[in-house]
Amino acid sequence: VVAAEEGRTITEEEFAATFGRTSREIIAAWPNAHYTQQQIAELDRRKEAAFREILDRNFTPMPGVHEMLEGLARAGFRLAVGSSGPPENVALVLRRLGWADRFSAVVDGMDVRRGKPDPEVFLLAAQRAGLEPNRCVVVEDAPLGVEAAHRAGMKAIGLVSTGRTADQVAAADLVVRR
């Protein structure tokens, strides 16, 4: 919506290639973009507000996510969220899942300077959860997230999901189809 308002067309392929990066990074990298930091922040705010409206209306958890989270929690795993998204988006998803209070740590895009594939988001999540990175496993559906997990010294489970193929997450230590 916001890209169209700015006279930009973004294909599904272009959108998928940026999954895991912060909106600020994506907007700054638009071809022929000559935005100030203030303009980038305003575009980011508008884009994320529009996304939350869509998400709130059409939220559907990935099949099996509740069972996976319950199973991990029952088995004694410490759970953390490492997202490049803004805090409002992360809070909305956790609230809609009914899991807002069940994570040892939550890291969002405002906690980090760089989005994925930079490992900062996962390293901070591990630190906040009180875990060494080599004791962590990341469940990711984005190629940049798989790369970030490995760069953090963590194992990665690549999740084939809507818009993601096994080939796209093939670099993961384990690829799971839903």
C-alpha positions in Angstrom: 0.0 0.0 0.0 2.6 2.5 1.1 5.0 1.5 -1.8 2.2 2.1 -4.3 1.5 5.5 -2.7 5.2 6.3 -3.3 4.8 5.2 -7.0 6.7 1.9 -6.5 5.9 -1.5 -7.6 7.2 -4.4 -5.5 6.9 -8.0 -6.9 6.2 -11.0 -4.7 9.8 -12.1 -5.4 11.2 -8.8 -4.4 9.1 -8.8 -1.2 10.1 -12.4 -0.3 13.8 -11.6 -0.8 13.6 -8.9 2.0 11.8 -11.1 4.5 13.7 -10.8 7.9 15.1 -7.3 7.3 13.8 -4.2 9.0 11.4 -2.0 7.1 13.9 0.8 7.6 16.6 -1.1 5.8 14.2 -2.2 3.0 12.9 1.4 2.4 16.4 2.8 2.4 17.5 0.2 -0.2 14.6 1.0 -2.7 16.1 1.8 -6.1 16.6 5.5 -6.6 15.4 6.2 -3.1 16.7 9.5 -1.8 14.9 9.7 1.5 16.1 11.4 4.6 16.1 9.3 7.8 13.0 11.2 8.9 11.2 10.3 5.7 12.3 6.7 6.1 10.9 6.7 9.6 7.6 8.1 8.5 7.3 5.6 5.6 8.1 2.8 8.0 5.5 4.0 10.4 2.8 4.1 7.7 3.8 0.7 6.2 3.7 -1.0 9.6 0.4 0.5 10.6 -1.2 -0.7 7.4 0.4 -4.1 7.9 -1.1 -4.3 11.5 -4.5 -3.5 10.2 -4.3 -6.3 7.6 -2.8 -8.7 10.2 -5.4 -7.9 12.8 -8.3 -8.6 10.3 -6.8 -11.7 8.8 -4.7 -13.3 11.5 -4.3 -17.0 11.0 -1.6 -18.9 12.8 0.5 -21.3 10.8 -0.8 -24.8 11.1 0.8 -26.7 13.9 2.3 -23.6 15.6 0.4 -24.1 18.9 1.3 -27.8 19.1 4.9 -27.0 18.4 5.1 -24.3 21.1 3.2 -26.5 23.6 5.5 -29.4 22.9 8.7 -27.3 23.3 7.4 -25.7 26.5 6.4 -29.1 28.0 9.8 -30.5 27.1 11.4 -27.7 29.1 12.8 -25.6 26.3 13.2 -21.9 27.0 11.4 -20.0 24.2 12.4 -16.7 22.8 11.2 -14.5 19.9 13.8 -12.8 17.6 12.0 -10.6 15.1 13.1 -7.7 12.9 9.5 -6.4 13.0 8.4 -3.4 15.1 7.3 -4.1 18.7 3.7 -3.4 17.9 3.7 -6.1 15.3 5.4 -8.6 17.5 3.0 -7.9 20.4 0.0 -8.2 18.1 1.1 -11.7 16.9 1.9 -12.9 20.4 -1.4 -11.6 21.7 -3.3 -13.2 18.9 -1.5 -16.5 19.4 -2.3 -16.3 23.1 1.4 -16.7 24.0 2.4 -13.2 25.0 3.6 -14.2 28.5 5.2 -17.6 27.6 8.5 -16.4 26.2 11.7 -16.0 28.2 12.8 -13.2 25.9 11.3 -11.1 23.1 13.5 -9.1 20.7 12.0 -6.9 18.0 13.3 -4.5 15.3 13.6 -1.6 17.7 16.0 -3.5 19.9 18.5 -4.0 17.0 20.4 -1.8 14.6 20.5 -4.3 11.8 18.0 -6.8 10.5 18.6 -10.3 9.3 20.9 -11.8 7.9 22.9 -9.9 10.6 22.8 -12.2 13.7 22.2 -9.4 16.2 18.5 -10.2 16.8 19.2 -13.9 17.7 22.3 -13.1 19.7 20.3 -10.6 21.8 17.4 -13.1 22.2 19.8 -15.7 23.5 21.5 -13.2 25.9 18.1 -12.1 27.3 17.0 -15.8 27.7 20.3 -16.5 29.5 21.5 -19.0 26.9 24.8 -19.4 25.0 24.2 -19.2 21.2 25.5 -22.7 20.6 22.7 -24.0 22.8 20.0 -22.4 20.7 17.9 -23.6 17.7 16.1 -21.1 15.5 12.9 -21.9 13.7 12.8 -19.8 10.6 10.8 -19.5 7.4 13.0 -16.9 5.7 16.4 -17.6 4.0 17.8 -14.4 5.6 16.7 -15.8 9.0 18.4 -19.1 8.4 21.6 -17.3 7.5 21.3 -15.1 10.6 20.9 -18.1 12.8 24.1 -19.7 11.4 26.0 -16.5 11.7 25.0 -16.4 15.3 26.5 -19.9 15.9 23.0 -21.5 16.2 21.3 -24.3 14.5 18.4 -23.5 12.2 15.2 -25.4 11.4 13.9 -24.2 8.0 10.1 -24.1 8.0 8.3 -24.4 4.6 5.4 -22.1 4.9 3.1 -19.9 2.8 5.3 -18.4 0.1 8.4 -20.3 1.2 9.8 -23.4 -0.5 12.1 -26.1 0.8 14.7 -24.8 -1.7 14.6 -21.3 -0.1 15.4 -22.7 3.4 17.6 -25.5 2.2 20.6 -24.1 4.1 18.9 -24.9 7.4 20.2 -27.8 9.4 16.7 -29.4 9.2 13.9 -28.5 6.8 10.3 -29.1 8.0 7.3 -29.1 5.8 4.0 -28.4 7.6 
